[in-house]
Amino acid sequence: MIQLLKEVARGKRGARDLTYDEAVLAAEAILTQEATPAQTGAFFYRGAH
C-alpha cells in the first residue's frame, strides 16, 4: 500500500493514475484491512484531489 500511495501522492506533476492491477491491489488492501486506517484515508484523500 505504501508504494501505491507514493505513486498517487507525488503532487500535480509527479502523480499518476494507478493501473487497473494496482487499483485492484489497493482495493484488496483496503477491504481486507491490510492497509492501516491512515493509509486508507490518505489514499482516498489524494484520489479526490
C-alpha positions in Angstrom: 0.0 0.0 0.0 2.8 2.4 0.8 4.2 2.1 -2.8 0.8 2.7 -4.3 0.4 5.8 -2.1 3.7 7.1 -3.3 2.5 6.9 -6.9 -0.7 8.8 -6.4 0.6 11.3 -3.8 3.5 12.9 -5.7 1.8 16.2 -6.4 0.4 17.6 -9.6 3.4 16.9 -11.8 4.6 13.7 -10.3 1.5 11.8 -9.6 0.0 9.3 -12.0 -3.2 7.2 -12.2 -2.9 3.7 -11.0 -3.1 0.9 -13.5 -6.1 -1.5 -13.2 -4.0 -4.1 -11.4 -2.6 -1.5 -9.0 -6.1 -0.3 -8.2 -7.2 -3.9 -7.5 -4.2 -4.3 -5.1 -5.2 -1.1 -3.3 -8.9 -2.1 -3.1 -7.9 -5.5 -1.7 -5.6 -3.9 0.9 -8.3 -1.6 2.0 -11.1 -4.2 2.1 -9.0 -6.8 3.9 -7.8 -4.1 6.4 -4.2 -4.9 5.4 -3.9 -1.1 4.9 -3.9 1.0 8.1 -6.7 3.5 8.6 -4.2 6.3 8.0 -3.2 4.7 4.6 -6.8 4.3 3.6 -7.6 7.9 4.5 -4.6 9.1 2.6 -5.4 7.1 -0.4 -9.0 8.4 -0.6 -7.9 12.0 0.2 -5.3 12.0 -2.5 -7.6 10.3 -5.0 -10.2 13.1 -4.5 -7.8 15.9 -5.4 
